[in-house]
């Protein structure tokens, strides 16, 4: 079973990536959808209990926030895979401006997430980490992400 953790600021492409890569295989867990942390926790627990693959589609900017998904997923025997969406604020703001209604995030909120964003580290409990960037054609480029604490770089 697989737990996918999407990490990145608003309007970095996380939900579109989920729809293209995981829609048919993983339950999408997102506060944007379920509206409360309580409902989110219940849906997460249901996926863990039923061994259903899932993807966490939130900004997940802090290691502490990611831990609330990683720890129980690993304890339940899930393989945890992270996708880090490295996006410049200017590009995210431009994409955000194309959104309508409630989907559009206030700019201060987007910038606030960017300021507190911590790059994911293998030591958080990920089995795999990937870096995702947007391609010029609008698609995604996915490559292995080797954060500072990756084995073999001398800092682990």
Backbone bond lengths (Angstrom), bond angles and torsions (degrees), N, CA, C in turn:
res aa  C-N    CA-C-N  psi(-1)  N-CA   C-N-CA  omega(-1)  CA-C   N-CA-C  phi
1 X - - - 1.444 - - 1.529 109.08 -
2 X 1.306 114.82 149.30 1.461 119.89 -174.49 1.525 111.46 -126.40
3 X 1.324 114.10 136.81 1.463 122.13 171.80 1.520 107.00 -113.67
4 X 1.317 116.62 123.39 1.460 122.39 179.57 1.518 107.73 -106.62
5 X 1.327 116.53 129.47 1.461 121.96 177.55 1.521 107.57 -114.91
6 X 1.336 116.93 116.20 1.463 122.27 176.68 1.522 108.14 -91.56
7 X 1.328 116.93 135.15 1.465 122.09 -173.65 1.518 108.56 -132.93
8 X 1.318 117.47 123.39 1.455 120.45 176.95 1.507 111.68 163.87
9 X 1.322 114.89 164.29 1.459 119.30 -178.52 1.528 110.11 -69.95
10 X 1.310 115.42 167.86 1.448 121.07 177.61 1.538 108.96 -60.38
11 X 1.319 116.27 146.51 1.466 124.02 177.53 1.526 112.43 65.23
12 X 1.337 116.28 28.40 1.467 119.62 176.52 1.522 112.06 -96.87
13 X 1.333 117.96 -4.58 1.455 121.85 176.61 1.518 115.61 107.48
14 X 1.333 117.67 6.45 1.459 120.70 -174.91 1.529 113.02 -59.62
15 X 1.303 118.13 -48.70 1.471 120.44 -176.71 1.524 111.71 -68.27
16 X 1.316 117.05 -38.68 1.465 120.27 177.01 1.527 109.86 -64.30
17 X 1.314 116.64 -42.16 1.464 122.02 177.67 1.530 109.59 -60.53
18 X 1.328 116.76 -46.38 1.466 120.36 177.32 1.529 109.92 -55.47
19 X 1.315 116.82 -49.09 1.465 120.56 -176.43 1.524 111.43 -61.39
20 X 1.329 117.01 -37.37 1.462 120.62 -179.05 1.521 112.82 -76.84
21 X 1.334 117.48 -35.37 1.463 120.12 -170.65 1.527 115.45 -105.17
22 X 1.328 117.10 -28.38 1.469 118.93 -168.76 1.532 114.81 -128.71
23 X 1.306 118.78 -4.49 1.464 121.81 -174.56 1.528 112.81 -53.64
24 X 1.318 116.72 -40.91 1.467 120.63 -175.74 1.521 114.12 -82.89
25 X 1.335 118.03 -9.03 1.458 119.60 -172.23 1.532 114.90 -126.69
26 X 1.324 118.17 -20.34 1.465 121.68 -173.68 1.537 110.78 -128.63
27 X 1.316 115.99 136.06 1.461 120.44 173.10 1.530 108.02 -68.14
28 X 1.307 116.51 133.92 1.470 121.13 177.93 1.518 108.75 -88.64
29 X 1.330 115.35 121.30 1.458 121.44 176.11 1.517 106.87 -110.62
30 X 1.325 115.66 116.71 1.457 121.26 -175.53 1.524 109.66 -149.34
31 X 1.316 115.18 132.71 1.468 118.37 176.21 1.529 111.37 -63.46
32 X 1.326 116.94 -27.11 1.464 119.62 176.11 1.524 110.82 -61.42
33 X 1.321 116.83 -30.54 1.464 120.91 -178.97 1.518 112.90 -87.92
34 X 1.329 117.12 -47.73 1.464 119.89 -173.01 1.520 113.37 -91.35
35 X 1.327 117.32 -14.93 1.466 125.89 170.13 1.531 117.37 76.97
36 X 1.340 118.79 -20.36 1.464 118.98 179.13 1.526 109.65 -135.61
37 X 1.328 115.80 152.36 1.473 120.49 177.39 1.523 110.82 -65.99
38 X 1.320 117.32 -31.32 1.464 120.89 178.46 1.531 110.65 -63.69
39 X 1.315 116.94 -47.19 1.468 120.45 178.08 1.516 110.67 -64.21
40 X 1.332 115.75 -39.88 1.461 119.88 178.57 1.532 110.33 -59.95
41 X 1.329 116.77 -45.57 1.470 121.20 -179.86 1.528 111.05 -62.73
42 X 1.319 117.04 -38.81 1.463 120.62 179.33 1.528 111.40 -66.60
43 X 1.345 116.46 -40.85 1.461 120.16 178.53 1.526 110.58 -67.07
44 X 1.325 116.59 -41.10 1.470 120.54 176.21 1.527 110.05 -58.65
45 X 1.325 116.89 -48.32 1.460 120.17 -178.59 1.522 111.28 -62.13
46 X 1.327 117.17 -38.79 1.466 120.59 177.72 1.533 110.49 -61.69
47 X 1.325 117.42 -42.69 1.469 120.56 178.01 1.528 110.47 -63.48
48 X 1.328 116.67 -42.10 1.462 119.84 178.85 1.527 110.69 -64.12
49 X 1.328 116.51 -45.82 1.463 120.97 -177.96 1.525 112.56 -63.99
50 X 1.323 116.79 -36.30 1.461 121.19 -176.48 1.529 112.46 -97.28
51 X 1.345 116.69 3.26 1.459 123.51 179.27 1.526 111.79 58.06
52 X 1.299 115.24 38.77 1.463 122.89 -179.67 1.527 109.58 -91.31
53 X 1.334 119.21 124.14 1.462 120.15 175.59 1.536 110.40 -57.74
54 X 1.315 115.56 143.33 1.463 119.73 -178.50 1.515 110.43 -144.09
55 X 1.336 114.23 161.71 1.460 121.52 176.01 1.521 107.87 -130.49
56 X 1.327 115.53 129.50 1.466 121.65 177.20 1.520 107.29 -89.92
57 X 1.311 115.92 111.83 1.462 122.54 -176.39 1.527 109.56 -109.34
58 X 1.327 115.02 68.92 1.459 123.70 174.10 1.525 106.50 -127.74
59 X 1.323 117.98 175.85 1.465 119.40 179.05 1.527 111.50 -69.63
60 X 1.317 118.05 -35.60 1.470 123.09 177.29 1.528 112.67 47.08
61 X 1.337 118.29 52.69 1.468 119.81 -172.74 1.530 115.24 -74.77
62 X 1.322 117.95 -24.13 1.464 120.86 -174.70 1.525 111.54 -111.95
63 X 1.328 115.09 144.64 1.466 120.23 178.70 1.529 110.70 -56.74
64 X 1.327 117.36 -39.91 1.467 120.47 179.46 1.526 111.97 -61.31
65 X 1.326 116.63 -37.15 1.465 120.44 178.42 1.526 110.75 -69.44
66 X 1.316 116.77 -39.67 1.470 120.47 179.25 1.523 111.42 -67.12
67 X 1.330 116.56 -31.98 1.470 120.97 -177.70 1.523 111.73 -60.22
68 X 1.323 118.37 -31.46 1.470 119.57 -178.01 1.529 112.29 -68.50
69 X 1.329 117.12 -12.23 1.463 121.61 173.37 1.529 110.89 -103.98
70 X 1.331 115.83 -41.51 1.464 120.58 -174.80 1.529 111.61 -65.71
71 X 1.323 117.06 -48.77 1.468 120.61 -175.48 1.527 111.92 -59.83
72 X 1.336 118.96 -53.43 1.473 116.66 -179.35 1.530 112.86 -66.90
73 X 1.327 117.66 -31.45 1.467 119.41 178.57 1.520 110.26 -64.98
74 X 1.326 116.99 -45.29 1.474 119.84 178.81 1.524 110.79 -64.49
75 X 1.338 116.52 -41.53 1.466 120.00 179.07 1.525 111.57 -61.28
76 X 1.334 116.64 -30.68 1.465 121.13 179.48 1.529 111.97 -87.06
77 X 1.339 117.34 3.72 1.456 120.86 176.80 1.518 115.31 87.20
78 X 1.319 117.23 14.82 1.465 120.91 178.98 1.522 110.61 -81.65
79 X 1.306 115.79 147.51 1.467 122.80 169.06 1.525 106.11 -83.57
80 X 1.334 117.54 128.44 1.465 121.70 -175.07 1.526 109.36 -107.19
81 X 1.330 115.25 120.82 1.456 121.90 -177.69 1.531 108.71 -121.64
82 X 1.316 116.03 126.94 1.455 121.29 179.61 1.516 111.90 -105.27
83 X 1.319 115.61 143.03 1.467 123.00 175.07 1.519 107.13 -124.33
84 X 1.326 115.55 113.31 1.461 122.17 -177.68 1.527 109.02 -99.87
85 X 1.336 115.60 119.58 1.456 122.69 -178.92 1.527 108.51 -96.42
86 X 1.316 115.35 98.53 1.470 120.22 179.86 1.528 107.26 -84.28
87 X 1.333 115.60 114.45 1.457 121.78 -174.73 1.520 109.98 -138.18
88 X 1.300 115.98 135.47 1.463 120.25 174.06 1.528 108.80 -75.95
89 X 1.339 116.78 142.24 1.464 119.47 -178.22 1.530 113.24 -55.29
90 X 1.321 117.91 -39.26 1.472 120.78 -178.19 1.528 110.97 -59.48
91 X 1.336 116.94 -42.31 1.461 120.98 179.78 1.535 110.89 -67.82
92 X 1.328 116.53 -40.92 1.465 120.01 178.67 1.525 110.97 -65.72
93 X 1.321 116.75 -39.40 1.475 119.97 178.26 1.521 109.88 -63.21
94 X 1.326 117.43 -41.52 1.465 120.44 178.47 1.526 111.06 -61.00
95 X 1.343 117.31 -44.27 1.466 120.05 177.73 1.522 111.16 -67.53
96 X 1.324 116.31 -39.10 1.459 121.06 178.73 1.529 110.77 -60.59
97 X 1.320 117.08 -37.21 1.464 121.26 -179.67 1.523 112.44 -65.26
98 X 1.316 117.76 -18.16 1.463 121.81 177.17 1.520 111.99 -83.44
99 X 1.319 116.72 -12.27 1.467 121.11 179.88 1.527 109.92 -77.96
100 X 1.328 113.90 159.89 1.465 119.21 179.33 1.522 110.70 -124.07
101 X 1.307 115.63 153.79 1.455 122.03 174.14 1.515 113.42 59.09
102 X 1.344 115.40 -137.55 1.463 121.57 -176.30 1.522 112.92 -66.92
103 X 1.316 117.04 -17.37 1.465 120.28 179.03 1.531 111.70 -69.93
104 X 1.327 116.45 -23.37 1.464 119.77 -179.87 1.531 108.95 -79.31
105 X 1.322 115.68 126.29 1.462 123.19 -177.95 1.522 108.89 -92.24
106 X 1.329 118.94 134.94 1.468 119.44 174.53 1.539 109.37 -58.56
107 X 1.317 115.97 136.72 1.474 121.54 -176.14 1.540 111.58 -54.35
108 X 1.351 120.05 -43.63 1.468 118.27 178.81 1.528 112.91 -59.14
109 X 1.318 117.83 -33.48 1.461 120.76 177.66 1.514 111.68 -67.32
110 X 1.308 116.48 -43.29 1.457 121.10 178.48 1.528 110.33 -63.01
111 X 1.334 116.81 -46.29 1.468 120.45 179.97 1.527 111.42 -66.43
112 X 1.327 117.06 -34.59 1.462 120.43 177.02 1.516 111.66 -63.35
113 X 1.336 117.06 -40.55 1.460 120.71 176.91 1.526 109.91 -64.51
114 X 1.329 116.74 -41.70 1.468 120.35 179.77 1.529 111.51 -60.86
115 X 1.319 116.12 -41.23 1.475 120.25 -177.38 1.524 112.27 -65.97
116 X 1.317 117.36 -32.31 1.463 118.98 -177.97 1.528 113.45 -97.53
117 X 1.329 117.81 -2.01 1.461 122.11 -177.04 1.529 111.40 -60.92
118 X 1.321 115.44 124.09 1.464 122.57 174.80 1.524 108.04 -106.90
119 X 1.335 116.29 125.60 1.457 118.56 176.41 1.523 108.88 -60.21
120 X 1.329 116.56 140.67 1.473 118.84 179.49 1.521 111.34 -69.01
121 X 1.317 114.86 154.71 1.469 121.84 179.65 1.522 108.66 -129.58
122 X 1.309 115.20 147.39 1.463 120.26 178.36 1.526 110.64 -57.97
123 X 1.327 116.98 -33.88 1.464 121.41 -177.50 1.534 113.17 -64.63
124 X 1.326 117.56 -11.81 1.464 120.21 176.23 1.526 111.38 -71.97
125 X 1.331 117.00 -15.85 1.459 120.29 179.21 1.512 114.57 116.92
126 X 1.311 118.09 8.44 1.461 120.87 177.46 1.528 109.92 -71.11
127 X 1.308 116.32 140.37 1.457 121.08 171.13 1.529 109.60 -81.50
128 X 1.334 115.62 -33.89 1.468 122.49 178.41 1.518 108.48 -142.92
129 X 1.323 115.13 148.20 1.461 121.30 172.76 1.524 108.58 -131.29
130 X 1.332 114.82 138.04 1.461 120.67 178.84 1.527 109.06 -127.54
131 X 1.312 115.39 147.01 1.459 122.44 172.86 1.512 107.27 -100.02
132 X 1.337 116.49 130.72 1.460 121.84 179.77 1.523 108.67 -118.76
133 X 1.314 115.25 127.77 1.464 120.63 174.22 1.525 107.99 -129.31
134 X 1.317 114.98 157.84 1.454 119.82 178.46 1.517 109.59 -83.19
135 X 1.317 116.10 134.24 1.458 122.26 177.25 1.528 109.04 -84.03
136 X 1.324 117.36 157.47 1.463 120.40 179.18 1.531 113.91 -56.99
137 X 1.349 116.50 -28.51 1.464 120.14 -179.75 1.530 112.71 -83.46
138 X 1.347 116.91 2.95 1.454 120.61 179.67 1.518 113.80 94.58
139 X 1.322 117.14 -7.93 1.456 120.78 177.48 1.521 110.41 -81.84
140 X 1.310 115.49 -165.56 1.459 121.24 -177.94 1.522 110.41 -120.90
141 X 1.325 115.28 142.87 1.450 122.06 171.67 1.525 106.26 -109.09
142 X 1.323 116.46 122.35 1.463 122.09 -178.42 1.517 107.54 -117.09
143 X 1.327 115.50 127.20 1.467 120.12 177.92 1.514 109.07 -141.35
144 X 1.324 117.77 159.70 1.468 119.56 177.87 1.527 110.10 -58.16
145 X 1.320 115.61 140.25 1.464 121.09 177.94 1.517 107.22 -108.91
146 X 1.298 116.26 122.00 1.464 121.78 179.99 1.515 108.88 -113.00
147 X 1.326 116.90 88.18 1.457 119.89 179.28 1.518 111.87 -67.81
148 X 1.291 115.83 172.48 1.474 122.06 -175.07 1.517 112.94 -56.14
149 X 1.319 119.12 -29.54 1.467 119.58 -176.26 1.530 112.47 -96.03
150 X 1.339 117.41 15.92 1.449 119.70 -179.92 1.524 110.98 -67.56
151 X 1.334 118.04 145.73 1.470 119.95 178.50 1.521 110.20 -58.23
152 X 1.319 114.67 141.90 1.446 119.70 176.16 1.519 114.91 95.76
153 X 1.328 118.10 -7.51 1.461 118.28 -179.97 1.536 111.47 -97.96
154 X 1.320 116.14 1.91 1.450 120.33 176.46 1.515 115.20 87.48
155 X 1.335 118.38 -5.76 1.462 118.99 -176.59 1.518 112.90 -106.41
156 X 1.325 118.01 -5.24 1.467 120.61 -176.43 1.507 111.40 -77.96
